[in-house]
Amino acid sequence: MNLTKNFTLDEFIESRFYTEEVQEDVWTSYDNDCATLEPNLQRLAENLQVLRDHVGKSVIINIAYRPAWYEIDMGRSGTSQHCLGKAADIVVSDMTPDEVADTIEALILEDKMENGGLGRYNTFTHFDIRGYAARWDERT
């Protein structure tokens, strides 16, 4: 199912970080809560489409939707924006995570992308549509 001209639903549900068995359970969790998750994933995809159109490069989603049970299994709180379908950890071809974050920040300031969470990591950038500014830097 296409969410935008360049993003499909599968990109937001599937991840190389999941085992095959976990991936099946993630799809089941999504199916059980798709009425809540799908509008969030649609908005997230639309925001990432703005980024893709602006930079003219592929935006690769490392992981987006993560069910609360998965978060808890990974030692997290289970309350992340990922659990709501509002977050994605991304990389952009030929751009550093800092360049991606700086570009998103500029697009937010221009009211082209929604304000939300923006996290800087060594190998990826976190973006979410939580509705208010949250910024953090996890680079080492």
Kinemage of the C-alpha trace (Angstrom):
@kinemage 1
@onewidth
@group {chain A} dominant
@subgroup {mainchain}
@vectorlist {calphas} color= white
{ca met a 1} P 0.000 0.000 0.000
{ca asn a 2} L 1.433 3.380 -1.002
{ca leu a 3} L 1.378 6.113 1.630
{ca thr a 4} L 3.047 8.707 -0.632
{ca lys a 5} L 4.621 8.657 -4.074
{ca asn a 6} L 7.846 7.204 -2.643
{ca phe a 7} L 6.865 5.446 0.594
{ca thr a 8} L 4.927 2.254 1.176
{ca leu a 9} L 3.331 1.015 4.363
{ca asp a 10} L 5.728 -1.954 4.394
{ca glu a 11} L 8.698 0.399 4.865
{ca phe a 12} L 7.173 1.638 8.115
{ca ile a 13} L 6.237 -1.801 9.477
{ca glu a 14} L 9.133 -3.977 8.372
{ca ser a 15} L 12.710 -3.705 9.580
{ca arg a 16} L 15.958 -5.579 9.153
{ca phe a 17} L 16.251 -5.405 12.952
{ca tyr a 18} L 13.393 -7.874 13.367
{ca thr a 19} L 13.782 -11.626 13.112
{ca glu a 20} L 11.304 -13.307 10.767
{ca glu a 21} L 9.185 -14.451 13.724
{ca val a 22} L 9.211 -11.030 15.376
{ca gln a 23} L 8.350 -9.405 12.039
{ca glu a 24} L 5.225 -11.565 11.807
{ca asp a 25} L 4.231 -10.524 15.333
{ca val a 26} L 4.845 -6.853 14.481
{ca trp a 27} L 2.460 -7.153 11.520
{ca thr a 28} L -0.128 -8.789 13.804
{ca ser a 29} L 0.240 -5.931 16.294
{ca tyr a 30} L -0.147 -3.412 13.479
{ca asp a 31} L -3.237 -5.202 12.127
{ca asn a 32} L -4.798 -5.186 15.607
{ca asp a 33} L -4.318 -1.425 15.989
{ca cys a 34} L -4.245 -0.168 12.393
{ca ala a 35} L -7.164 2.242 12.904
{ca thr a 36} L -4.970 4.238 15.298
{ca leu a 37} L -1.601 3.625 13.659
{ca glu a 38} L -2.407 4.186 9.991
{ca pro a 39} L -3.260 7.917 10.245
{ca asn a 40} L -0.037 8.516 12.198
{ca leu a 41} L 2.049 6.565 9.704
{ca gln a 42} L 0.392 8.483 6.868
{ca arg a 43} L 1.364 11.838 8.432
{ca leu a 44} L 4.872 10.585 9.139
{ca ala a 45} L 5.261 9.406 5.537
{ca glu a 46} L 3.994 12.752 4.212
{ca asn a 47} L 6.587 14.593 6.307
{ca leu a 48} L 9.375 12.302 5.150
{ca gln a 49} L 8.206 12.783 1.563
{ca val a 50} L 8.815 16.524 2.003
{ca leu a 51} L 12.374 15.720 3.095
{ca arg a 52} L 12.899 13.350 0.169
{ca asp a 53} L 11.558 15.861 -2.340
{ca his a 54} L 13.726 18.612 -0.858
{ca val a 55} L 17.004 16.682 -0.914
{ca gly a 56} L 16.265 14.684 -4.065
{ca lys a 57} L 17.714 11.538 -2.500
{ca ser a 58} L 16.396 8.276 -1.121
{ca val a 59} L 15.247 8.286 2.487
{ca ile a 60} L 15.790 4.854 3.979
{ca ile a 61} L 13.745 3.872 7.003
{ca asn a 62} L 15.789 1.717 9.366
{ca ile a 63} L 12.817 1.226 11.658
{ca ala a 64} L 9.552 3.052 12.252
{ca tyr a 65} L 6.645 1.286 13.985
{ca arg a 66} L 7.693 -0.716 17.026
{ca pro a 67} L 4.977 -2.295 19.178
{ca ala a 68} L 5.124 -1.593 22.907
{ca trp a 69} L 5.840 -5.266 23.649
{ca tyr a 70} L 8.908 -5.107 21.398
{ca glu a 71} L 10.126 -1.938 23.084
{ca ile a 72} L 9.726 -3.567 26.503
{ca asp a 73} L 11.516 -6.721 25.301
{ca met a 74} L 14.406 -4.454 24.224
{ca gly a 75} L 14.591 -2.913 27.710
{ca arg a 76} L 12.823 0.310 26.767
{ca ser a 77} L 9.779 1.947 28.356
{ca gly a 78} L 7.242 0.941 25.715
{ca thr a 79} L 6.040 4.535 25.437
{ca ser a 80} L 8.157 5.794 22.536
{ca gln a 81} L 6.737 7.650 19.554
{ca his a 82} L 7.637 4.555 17.530
{ca cys a 83} L 4.902 2.652 19.378
{ca leu a 84} L 2.346 5.196 18.139
{ca gly a 85} L 3.517 5.031 14.527
{ca lys a 86} L 4.786 8.597 14.813
{ca ala a 87} L 8.557 8.032 14.559
{ca ala a 88} L 11.167 6.766 12.143
{ca asp a 89} L 14.904 6.280 12.370
{ca ile a 90} L 16.238 7.191 8.935
{ca val a 91} L 19.303 7.580 6.773
{ca val a 92} L 19.533 9.604 3.577
{ca ser a 93} L 21.803 8.542 0.744
{ca asp a 94} L 25.063 10.508 0.674
{ca met a 95} L 24.179 12.620 3.732
{ca thr a 96} L 25.505 12.413 7.274
{ca pro a 97} L 23.029 12.150 10.142
{ca asp a 98} L 23.942 15.736 11.089
{ca glu a 99} L 23.187 16.969 7.579
{ca val a 100} L 19.847 15.160 7.680
{ca ala a 101} L 18.957 16.624 11.080
{ca asp a 102} L 20.009 20.124 9.988
{ca thr a 103} L 17.883 19.815 6.844
{ca ile a 104} L 14.853 18.627 8.820
{ca glu a 105} L 15.328 21.478 11.284
{ca ala a 106} L 15.369 23.986 8.413
{ca leu a 107} L 12.229 22.443 6.878
{ca ile a 108} L 10.483 22.642 10.251
{ca leu a 109} L 11.424 26.316 10.571
{ca glu a 110} L 9.998 26.901 7.078
{ca asp a 111} L 6.745 25.141 8.156
{ca lys a 112} L 7.274 22.460 5.527
{ca met a 113} L 7.608 19.621 8.052
{ca glu a 114} L 5.840 19.167 11.367
{ca asn a 115} L 7.667 20.088 14.532
{ca gly a 116} L 8.440 17.094 16.683
{ca gly a 117} L 11.301 15.007 17.921
{ca leu a 118} L 14.673 15.217 16.241
{ca gly a 119} L 17.453 13.002 17.509
{ca arg a 120} L 21.025 12.904 16.297
{ca tyr a 121} L 22.824 9.562 16.384
{ca asn a 122} L 26.117 8.366 14.917
{ca thr a 123} L 24.553 6.350 12.096
{ca phe a 124} L 20.983 7.638 11.715
{ca thr a 125} L 18.571 10.461 12.449
{ca his a 126} L 15.375 10.077 14.465
{ca phe a 127} L 12.361 12.113 13.373
{ca asp a 128} L 8.917 12.067 14.920
{ca ile a 129} L 5.657 13.971 14.705
{ca arg a 130} L 4.872 14.274 18.417
{ca gly a 131} L 3.564 17.824 17.922
{ca tyr a 132} L 6.121 19.755 19.949
{ca ala a 133} L 9.862 20.283 19.713
{ca ala a 134} L 12.107 17.727 21.368
{ca arg a 135} L 15.802 17.637 20.527
{ca trp a 136} L 18.569 15.303 21.683
{ca asp a 137} L 22.046 14.244 20.684
{ca glu a 138} L 23.148 10.662 21.284
{ca arg a 139} L 26.389 10.820 19.321
{ca thr a 140} L 29.496 9.578 21.072
